[in-house]
Each structure stands twice: as C-alpha cells, then as structure tokens.
Amino acid sequence: MAALTENADNSTAPTDEIGTTTPEHDEPVTDDLSDDERALLVDGVRYVLDGRWRATRDTVRAGTDRADLLPDPSRTLDEARARILAEMRELADHDFAAAGFGADHGGTGDVGASITAIEMLGYADLSLMVKSGVQWGLFGGAVENLGTARHHQRYVPGIIDLDILGCFAMTETGHGSNVQALETTATYDRDTREFVINSPTPSSRKDYIGGAAQHARFAAVFAQLITGGPDEEPESQGVHCLVVPIRDADGNDLPGITTGDCGYKGGLPGVDNGRITFDNVRVPAENLLNRYADVEADGTYISPIENPNRRFFTMLGTLIRGRVSVAATAGAAGRKALTLATRYGLLRKQFDAPDGDDEITVLDYLGHQRKLLPLIAKSYAIACAQNELTAELHDVQTAAADRAQTDPADQERQRQLESAAAGLKAYATWHASAAVNTSREACGGAGYLDENQLSIIRDDIDVFTTFEGDNTVMTQLVAKELLGAYAEDLRGLSAGGWVRFIAGMARDVVAEKTAVRQVVQTLLDSSDEDTENSSLADRGTQIRLFRNREDHLVRTCAQRLRRAGEDDTDAFEIFNDAQDHLLKVGTAHTERVVLEAFVQAIADCDSRSAADLLAKVCDLFVYSALEADLSWFLMHRQVSVERAKAIRRGVNSLCQELRPHARTLVDAFGIPEALLAAPMLEHG
Ligand SMILES: Cc1cc2nc3c(=O)[nH]c(=O)nc-3n(C[C@H](O)[C@H](O)[C@H](O)COP(=O)(O)OP(=O)(O)OC[C@H]3O[C@@H](n4cnc5c(N)ncnc54)[C@H](O)[C@@H]3O)c2cc1C
C-alpha cells in the first residue's frame, strides 16, 4: 500500500517540504503499523489536538468516562432538567468552575482551562455543557467581567458552588441579534437609589433564556439604562447589565416578575429555557454591574469610556467567552459524531465483495470515505484553530485582569480576538451541524436510533448556529471588520452609515495585511507565486490559493461598496446588494485562518509519524475546501479546468490514502470510551 509521503496529485514535492520538525529517531508513518506503533501514533496526534490545556482535558476525560452522563431520551422534560442540575452539582463539588473566575474572587483565574473543560462536556451531553455554560460562563461571566469588587464578593463564590443559580437575560422576543435595540428599561430613581426595571412592550419580554423557566434565582438583565443628572432630562445611556433577583428560595416569582417556560424545544431538553417580564421591579443601585459605567447618587451618569458605541462594544467584548465555548463545544460534538460513524463504517458491511464470500466494509467504498474523511480533516483543522483561539482569549483576558486596557494595542488585540471568535463560531458550528448530520446518515437506519446517540446529538447541536451570535450575523461581522481595517468606532453604525464610511476610506486601507506568521511566510517564500504551475501538494501553493481568494474577495467587495460614495446612491441598497459578497469575505477569511492554524500545529509537532499523518490530513482539508468552492475558483480564474479536475482526483486519492488511518484519526480525538457507547458498534 502507498506510504503517506506520496503526493495526491502525483507531483514531486515530498510532504517533508511543509517544514515539520522531524526528530531523527522517529519513523515516517506507513499503513502497516503494529498495535504498539498505532498506539504511539494515536498518542502523538492526540498530543497535537489536545493543545496547551491537555492536562485539563485529561482530568475531564478521567472524570467523565461514565455512560450515565449520556442523555437519556426517555426522561420527561422535568426529569431531564433535574438530572442536568444534579450533574452540575456533582461538577461543582469537584471544583469544576473555579478556573473561570479571578483568583481574588474565589477562583483560580485560568480562562483557557475553563473553556477547555466546558468543551470536554460536549462529549458527554450538550445539555450539560449548555446549562453549565449559562451558569458559569454567561451569568458568572457577566458578574465577573462587568461587575466590580462588591459584585465579586457577593456573588462569585455562590456562582461557583451553585448556591446562586443564575441566568443571562439578554435576548428579547423582538431583538436577538441587534442587542443595542433591546427595549427593557432600567430607570434610576434618585429618591430611593434604586433602578426600576420594566418590560414596556410585548416584544421586550426576555425570551429563550437558559435557566429562566425553572432553576434560576437571579438574572443578569440587559436593559436600556435611563438616568439624568440634577439638571438633565433622564435619557437612555445605552444597554447595561444589572443583577436582578427573580425567584425566592422556594422558586416562586418575586413581586413584579413573571417567568414563563419555553417548553419542548428542538433539542437540549436538560436546559430550562424560559421568558421573563418585569413590571416595576426595584433593585438597589449597587446591582448595576459597574465596571464600565456607573450612576452617581444624584443620577449623573459616569463612564471612563466616553463614546457610547465604544462603551457598549467594550462591555459586549468582555463576554466573548460564551461564544468561544460554543465554538469549542461544536468542535467536540462534530468529532464525537464522526468517531461513531467512522467506527460503524469500519464494522458495517454491505454487498458482496467480488473475490470472496464476505461483503464489503462500507468505509472501503470511496463514496463513504468521501462522506466522512473530509469532515474529519476539517475537524482537525478547526480543532487547531480553536486551540489558538482559546489561548488568545486566555492571554488577552489574563492581561486585561492585570491592567486597565487603555493601551490602543490592547484594544486592537481585543477587537481582532472578537472578530476571530465570531468567525470561528460560525465556521465551527456550521461544520458541526454538517458533520453530525452526515454522520447520522453514514450509519443508515442505525444512525436514526437514539440508542446510538447521533440523532440526539443532531437535535442538540442544531441551535449552536443560532445562539451566542447568529452565524450569518457573525460572518458579516468578520467581513465588516476586515473591510473597515479595524477602524475605531465603525461598529454600531447602521448598514448604510457603515457603507458610506467604507466608501470614503483611502483605497489602500483594505489592502493592509495582518501580520503573517513565520511558518506561513517561510512556506510562501519557498513556493511559486504562479499557483497554476506549481504543485498543488505544495503547502505554500495551498496557502497562496486561500490567501488569493480572500484578497480578491476583499478588494472586489470594497470596490462594490465604494459606489456608496457616489451621488444619488442609496447606501443601504448598495450594502444589501453586496451582502452575499460580504458574507463570502468572512467565510474565506476564517477558512484561511483555520488552514494556517493547522499548518502551525503541524510545524510545532515533534513526532515525525504524527506530523506526516497530520500533513496528509491537512492536504485533504485543503483539497476538499477547494473542491467545495470550485465554482468560485473557476469563475474567477484562480484555477484552470485541468487543475479543477486534479483537485477532484486529489480528494479521491487522499481519501483512499487516509482510509487505513481512519480509526487512528478518530481515536486521536481522545473521547472517553464510555461516552461512545452505542449498540450499533457492538455488532455492525
Ligand atoms: C435554545 C436557546 C437558548 C438560548 N439561550 C439564551 C440565553 O441564555 N440568553 C440569551 O440572552 N439568549 C439566549 N438565546 C437567544 C439567542 O441568542 C438568539 O436566538 C440569537 O441571538 C438570535 O437572535 P434571534 O432569535 O432574534 O434571531 P434573529 O436575529 O431575528 O435572526 C433571524 C434570522 O435573520 C437573519 N438575520 C438577522 N440579522 C441579519 C442581517 N443583518 N443580515 C442578514 N440576515 C440577518 C439571521 O441570520 C437569522 O437567520 C437562546 C436561544 C435558543 C434557541
């Protein structure tokens, strides 16, 4: 059988050219491995995937290797909710949540560990992950990041140990994506030094809120803060967050609060999503989470950030942990589904083999390989990008805890982080939905039985494309940031206003490049600029194709939008006419970032056999991404028809080359065995 160092398009460039570090003693990977060699290879690849918080992964792996953590669809809604809360209490007893909170607030201040631990819960039960994410990540995150010492002292220890159960009440029936337009009001009453919370319209009802139906006693409520100084007319100072008690110790609504239950949903039965309306609910002024803004006793509004737009986006920006966790967990759910489907594909046989009594194992069909292996390859790429994102979030938020974040370089880094989080959230959750659905189908009828988990995962993962930022809105955000070259104060502009700004920008601003990482620069320098005539197996050529696509899309999109600077043009219409283009900019950018993160992870890998295998997986990621977008590459003459055919052939041959390693690739995900329980895997 072919060794992994062959090239997919029969070109001559050996895989070693991609710049992996290859210790002398370590052999290149081949197909005919002994059990020991395969186990070593699994370990080597897993080491790369586990990333910087691999110790956390191992701890959670050990603690969750239990089949009783898997969702049980026979539970009623009440039972499912009670069960998840009980599991959270068990986690809390094991000090699960402390990492997400500052050391001086009762936590251990390891942001990366907290994201990684939540991600690992995705292998067990997505309801457990979401409910934990709401309590510790969203509600806890709001108190931790938007609050000050008085809030940390009062709430954080109880949030960690679950004495204080909370919810994150941002979305309203009328507004989900457009948070600045929320209608709930928090009006300051200087006579009593209280805020009065109201839901002035039916559309201002808080909706879909995790924990609001049953368990939450407190809510982090996002509302228009209305106040004015002694000689001022009270007015809205924009959306702010307050801690509002919503239920008493017996679970009854407090005066002025009306909660409701969203009831049965498309999935996540263990999460009690609900609604909240407020009727003149009074809370003390100190319940305002006042890190970025406060109200003095006389009603005067004060904030260290003068620009209201910047203030709002600074507040929201501190809350991106939830978005990063959702992206990470989607990655885990996709990997688990692909593991189940791959193991099944290695057992399941259909139709006679031509030369024997036996039937053909379904994973030996090219069609089946094409279903699963490109998705596995994309999962690898996304996992590497996710590890980088988690690490960047950790570093930025750890630095932010140490200083005031007034340095423009810090602000720039924060904005880039937010854009990266938005992009990966959309890319990873769309991928997870596709991977889970395809995995279900790849298991035929067995995949449809809840006992084999895939149908449950599919229902549970569905909403990940919507919550923590709708994917379309997130992708657009990435593109807007790119086109605006991270210009300050661009966010919050209406579509028309934003386009007018872009139209007025100097022509070369959008062409500005972000820093190119060293490993990528080296690969680009050593590859031919003429992508058509250089080997497709050359990593530099691959990166160049992704980069060229992104550059082309950014430039041409900017050209289209610049028409808004001309007379008599309707700015919104121009924006809207180009929205498909804008969205493609966002996706192409994120896909390029994902590829470069994968290339970096391979370059950092010390095991030659693991690096060899990963390099081939990376090839498949590239070839299948190019194939998925061939119409664009052909239409824009970025590849010839001949090259397009070579890409298609390349996907086929890479699938066949990786087929013998399919089990290794999914074993390296390191999913606890008990969480992969599925009767279909016992008999095929
Ligand atoms: C199970 C579940 C749990 C949730 N938990 C919470 C929670 O705990 N706390 C909380 O605050 N919220 C929660 N949410 C709410 C969730 O965050 C919102 O549903 C989400 O932000 C999307 O908002 P929306 O529902 O108003 O959709 P909309 O924003 O109305 O989107 C509807 C459609 O319009 C499209 N669209 C919107 N704007 C644009 C645009 N500019 N350009 C092109 N297309 C556009 C979107 O892509 C989408 O397809 C939860 C939701 C669910 C379903």
The ligand as a Gaussian input file, in Angstrom:
#p B3LYP/6-31G(d) Opt

LIG

0 1
 C      -32.054000      27.124000      22.934000
 C      -31.735000      28.569000      23.010000
 C      -31.068000      29.061000      24.110000
 C      -30.809000      30.431000      24.225000
 N      -30.241000      30.911000      25.371000
 C      -30.147000      32.248000      25.552000
 C      -29.738000      32.776000      26.805000
 O      -29.471000      32.042000      27.753000
 N      -29.667000      34.122000      26.939000
 C      -29.967000      34.970000      25.908000
 O      -29.869000      36.175000      26.092000
 N      -30.351000      34.493000      24.697000
 C      -30.471000      33.155000      24.510000
 N      -30.898000      32.664000      23.301000
 C      -31.229000      33.591000      22.236000
 C      -30.243000      33.564000      21.095000
 O      -29.024000      34.118000      21.484000
 C      -30.891000      34.319000      19.922000
 O      -31.917000      33.478000      19.446000
 C      -29.893000      34.634000      18.842000
 O      -29.057000      35.673000      19.244000
 C      -30.583000      35.037000      17.525000
 O      -31.487000      36.064000      17.734000
 P      -32.976000      35.952000      17.150000
 O      -33.568000      34.689000      17.650000
 O      -33.656000      37.220000      17.492000
 O      -32.782000      35.803000      15.599000
 P      -32.739000      36.976000      14.533000
 O      -31.613000      37.887000      14.840000
 O      -34.094000      37.567000      14.394000
 O      -32.393000      36.155000      13.237000
 C      -33.391000      35.531000      12.401000
 C      -32.783000      35.321000      11.011000
 O      -32.499000      36.588000      10.428000
 C      -31.175000      36.616000       9.956000
 N      -30.604000      37.965000      10.130000
 C      -30.662000      38.762000      11.226000
 N      -29.996000      39.903000      11.017000
 C      -29.481000      39.833000       9.776000
 C      -28.667000      40.686000       8.988000
 N      -28.210000      41.853000       9.446000
 N      -28.320000      40.276000       7.756000
 C      -28.744000      39.086000       7.273000
 N      -29.507000      38.241000       7.973000
 C      -29.871000      38.603000       9.215000
 C      -30.411000      35.608000      10.795000
 O      -29.294000      35.092000      10.078000
 C      -31.461000      34.542000      11.051000
 O      -31.437000      33.586000      10.026000
 C      -31.167000      31.298000      23.175000
 C      -31.811000      30.798000      22.040000
 C      -32.117000      29.467000      21.967000
 C      -32.865000      28.982000      20.768000

